[in-house]
Structure formats: structure tokens, C-alpha cells
Amino acid sequence: MSDKRFDVAIIGGGASGLAAAIELGMKAPRLSVAVLEKNEEPARKIRATGSGRCNITNTGAEGYTEILKFFRRTGIMTRTYENGLVYPYSESAADVAELLIARAEELGASIITGAEVTAVENASRDTGRFCVSYVMKERKGRSDERSLIADNVILALGGKAGPSYGTTGDGYKLARGLGHRIVTPVPVLTSIECEEWTEGRKPCGITLAGTRTRGVVTLYKYGNEDNVSPAEIFEESGEIQLTKYGLSGICVFNMTRFMRYDRAGGESLGNFVIKADLFPDGDIKEFLRDRRENAFAGEKTGAVLRTVLKSNIAAFVLDTAGVHTRNKHLGEIPLADLTDRAIDAISSAVHDLAFHPKGIRGWKEAQATSGGVALDELDEMTCESLIVKGLYVTGELADRDFPCGGFNLSNAWITGMKAAGAIADKAMSGADEI
């Protein structure tokens, strides 16, 4: 049955879709709006953001001021921390989700849940009228095929990160079917598996599992040519989490956004190396030399290094340095007997501890998607397709990704608002076809 017609069909009831529905309701209340959500409840991913606290935005995000105004109008109070993170005052993601759903419905949006969109067909590239086909999941395993007509369609289905929340890449098929090019999606803002965690390797990173330390991580990339120095492409300080398989933590998450490589050109993750400075606030070489000059009788190198690094990290560093004197392990050498060569080796391991990535954790753990609808096919200011009139692509479905800290959620809000604003402006201008 396809006799239902709406001015706007929003596919996806997440952050971007709900922001668009609310913005349309506030700016163009006469427009009929349908939100099609395949989950049984909208905003599932919102409920999990910010570890359940909902990091709404960041003072450094694009559209930050507009986003705060939007939430004030919506009725959600916020609080801003010194690091720029913005949360709802209640710090409850569930409350934000419920309020956004309620506002969208109060403003006239028809939210249809359990509706999995299977196709979007453009009747005419000139008029921009669309037929949206979807399947309603019914009880007892039965399904019901339906469709609706819309003058405008907003694709707000998200990427592929967090598939348990319903983001399984459905939007790529729909956008591709309407003529758009898709930049290969890859998981980002996730952990990295490293060669150093291989069973039986010496030293083996498995001994570091469950440890956290502060430091600076730097990402280098080697070219395929021999004897070429690696290029530094990313650096960030923060908490480094050492897991049972490799590296994690916000600074590591942000690094994964830069770990793109040309598989067809012979590149792989093997072109990258990560180096960690575990003592960025000082010079371990200077510290050890000073301690050597003032060493207590029997003071061991390992004991001294454990005043700077946690014990298992210190042991890993000493094993990495790999210098043995008089058949003794480096950590057991009296500090007074430590050679300049040994100090240089320890310094290299502390300030430039190398890790070699062998894998990036997948979609289940990733917080965001890199890739999606090519940006050169979208209007930056309105998110409207440059290929199909009346089609808008918002949020993570487009090839935009940002670091941790509320930036990706900000992108969802602001692009949904942009698309809604553009449609509302057309309606208010009196255009025959909006």
C-alpha cells in the first residue's frame, strides 16, 4: 500500500534523524514528517553514548553554538566542563533519548518503529519525489511490506560502528542505489591489536594486560620504497590502556582515524609503527645518570625504573632494552654499574617504545565509521545531494569522522539540523516543490 504521502521522510531515528524531525517541527510545522526506524525503539545508540552520560557536544565542534541553542529550545539543560565536553545536566543519556523522541512526536512527526527500509526510488530527478519501501516486522515471524511517498528524503541511518544498536550499513545500499559513490567504510575510534602481544614472543605484551599509563603516542608510516624514513602522521598525549591484545585509550582511538592505507597499492597495516613515550615529562637518561652518581649500595636498576613506571611496564621496557652485563638481567644490575650503553638502550625503550599493529578492532567495538557517501557529491551547507534533488545525507552516513569527545555526535546533530533547515527554508519561500 503506497497511498500515504509525506513532505519529508527521515530514514533513521537516531541522533541525526531526531534532530532533523525536531528542527522541521519548529521551523516548518505545516510539513508532514515521517521517521522510519528499524529498531523497536528510536535512539538506541544515543542511550549508550558517553558511557550512558551522553557527551552531547564539545566547545570545539563545528556548530557548537547552534547545537546548544537547539537543546535549549528542546528543553534540555547542559553543563560544560573545563576540557570542553558538554553533557546534559542530568548526565543521563536515556533521559536525552526519551525527551528527543517526545519532542519529535509533540511537534507532529510520525515515528514508525520496526520499519526496515529496503529501497528508496526517485520518481524524477527534477521533482525530487520518492517512493520509500519498507518492511514492518510483525509478531510470530511475519512481516508486512509497505511503502510511502515523500517529496524529500533524509538518509540518517548512521554508519556501521556499533551494529548491536542497529547501525549495520543499510544506508550505503540506499545511497548507492540513488547514484552515490561510497568511500569504503572502515571502523575507527577503536583499539589496536599489536604484534608484540603474540604468544611466546619476548618480551610479550600479554604481561601488560589491564595496565594503564600516561604518555604520548606517535604514529609513523613507512612507504613501500626501501631506505625511506617513516613519516610522522599523528601524535597525541593521554592515557594509554594496555589490553590483552594491544593498545587502547582515547589517544589510541583517535590514532585509528589516520591508519588508512592503499591495499591495491601494496600497503598494509605493516606500513605503520606506533611509538610511545612513557616518560614525556622528563628525560630518563638524565634521571638514570643522576641516580647512578648518587646510588645507594645495592640499589638495582629495575627498582629505580619502577619509581617511574609501573612494575610490569618497567619489566617490559627492560626486556625491550635487552642489554645484559656479566650474565645478569638488566633489571638486576646494580645502578652504580650501569653503563652508558645500557642507559641509552633504556632511554630508547622508555621514550620510543615501538609497537607494530597487526589489526584494528572491528565494528562491534568501534565508536565511529570512517568512509561513507562521498562528500564531493553533497552540498556542504545543506547536506543535500548534488546528484538527486530533495535527497539529504546526514550524520555518519557521509564520509565524515571526528575524534573522541562529542565531535561525532555533534556532527549528527548539526547535519540533521542543516538538512531540516534547508527543507524548511524551501517551504517558507513558497516553492511549489519542497
PEGITA-V382687 format. One record per helix or strand of 3 or more residues. SS is the DSSP state (H for helix, E for strand). FROM is the first residue (numbers start at 1). TO is the last residue. If there is no record, write none. Layout:
BEGIN
[[SS,FROM,TO] [SS,FROM,TO]]
END
This chain:
BEGIN
[[E,5,11] [H,15,27] [E,33,37] [H,44,52] [E,55,58] [H,64,74] [E,78,80] [E,85,88] [H,93,106] [E,110,113] [E,115,122] [E,130,137] [H,139,141] [E,143,155] [H,163,165] [H,170,177] [E,182,188] [E,192,194] [H,195,197] [H,205,208] [E,211,221] [E,231,242] [E,246,248] [H,250,258] [H,269,271] [E,272,277] [H,284,293] [H,301,305] [H,311,321] [H,330,332] [H,335,337] [H,340,351] [E,353,355] [E,357,360] [E,368,373] [H,375,377] [E,391,393] [H,395,397] [H,407,428]]
END
